[in-house]
Amino acid sequence: MDTNKAEEDALYKVYIVAELGTAHRGNLDHAFALIDAAREAGADCAKFQLVIADEIIHPETGYVELPGGKVALYETFKRLEQPLGFYARLAEHCSKKDLDFLCTPFGLKSARLLNELGVSAFKIASPEVNHFPLLRQIRAFRKPVIMSTGVSLLSDIERAVQILGRDELTLLHCVTAYPAPEQEYNVRTVSTLASIFGVPTGISDHSTDPVLVPALATLCGAKIVEKHFTLSRKDGGLDDPIALPPAEFRQMSAAIRKVEEALAASEEPEEVIDVFREEYTARRVDAVLGSGIKTLSPAEAENYGRTNRSIHALGALPAGTIIQESDLALLRTEKNLRPGLPPEFLPEIIGARTARTVAEGEGVVLDDLLFRE
């Protein structure tokens, strides 16, 4: 046994995830370059997203404001769709580079495809915390799960945990805004979630500074740090404008390892936090740490109920229609469509009659429905 390697593994406990998402833009060579660079920058894992547009949003969603500007999001997602073989090549290249492969599904089909691919774990994005059919499907696979908890209340997280179970579950505190204001990150929530749910926790960081949120999250007990990665912020990927290029990601990785070394040398977390207060100012550090009370940040509050899943009409439903399951989908509303009822009401809506016409793509709300006595 390599004693030095065992000591290193014992010291370096934070699992660093490079969120590559769809930054590959459908180009394998670019994807391989991202993987190579992420490994060199200190990542333990490269995470992608298996996009099937119809699992995420409706074609009527229209243009959505993203970090790089307004985007026809449904059409963009359609262009990003790739066959399963594409992801198999990504996983194979990760393996060659001694990097773990992780991928996010957004619906039942993509989850089943990833399971068919033989992934060792699943990542659930924040907007899917209330996609209960997806959570049940992933639970049935009996593999480790990492779930981000942005744009969610404690009650939302609790329901998701009840479905997923606590075995091999890790929760990532997150602020679902791009970029997320660091002063709203409330990093102490990392330890709050661990205390409440009794599972490992970490952070998915969308702020722009490469060091502060990840390092403070490590001091609050984070076991995983996830951060968007890009070769260049000008590469044209959906998240590239808020992602870290290699040099900054390497800076983040080094800061996390330095914090771990300090803790391993028996320094108390508060002592290390004081070092950050001296470097970044106490006011800034304490703002980033926050109260530890889990709530919606101001930056994401207006997205609650819109970024999350709700019940939408796939096609127009004229007044008097008896609703079938095939008429509905659990989708993200985004900015332009009306949000519908939360997913837990789906069984009650099936078989109800529409009291008025529901336009194609719109969310289904109570006033749209007449229920059988």
Buried (B, 14 or more C-beta within 10 A) or exposed (E): EEEEEEEEEEEBEBBBBBBBBBBBBEEEEBBBEBBBBBBEBBBBBBBBBBBBBBBBBBBBBBBBEBBBEEBBBBEBBBBBBBEEEBBBBBBEBBEEBEBBBBBBBBBBBBBBBBBEBEBEBBBBBBBBBBBBBBBEBBBEBEBBBBBBBBBBBBEBBEBBBEEBEEEBBBBBBBBBBBBBBBBBBBBBBBBBBBEBBEBBBBBBBBBBBBBBBBBBBBBBBBBBBBBBBBBEBEBEBBBBBBBBBBEBBBBBBBBBBBBBEBBEEEBEBEEBBEBBBEEBEEEBBBBBBBEBEBEBBEBBEEBBBBBBBBBBBBEEBEEEBEBEEEBBBBBBBBBBBBBBBBBEBBEEBBEBBBBEBBEBBBBBBEEBBEEEE
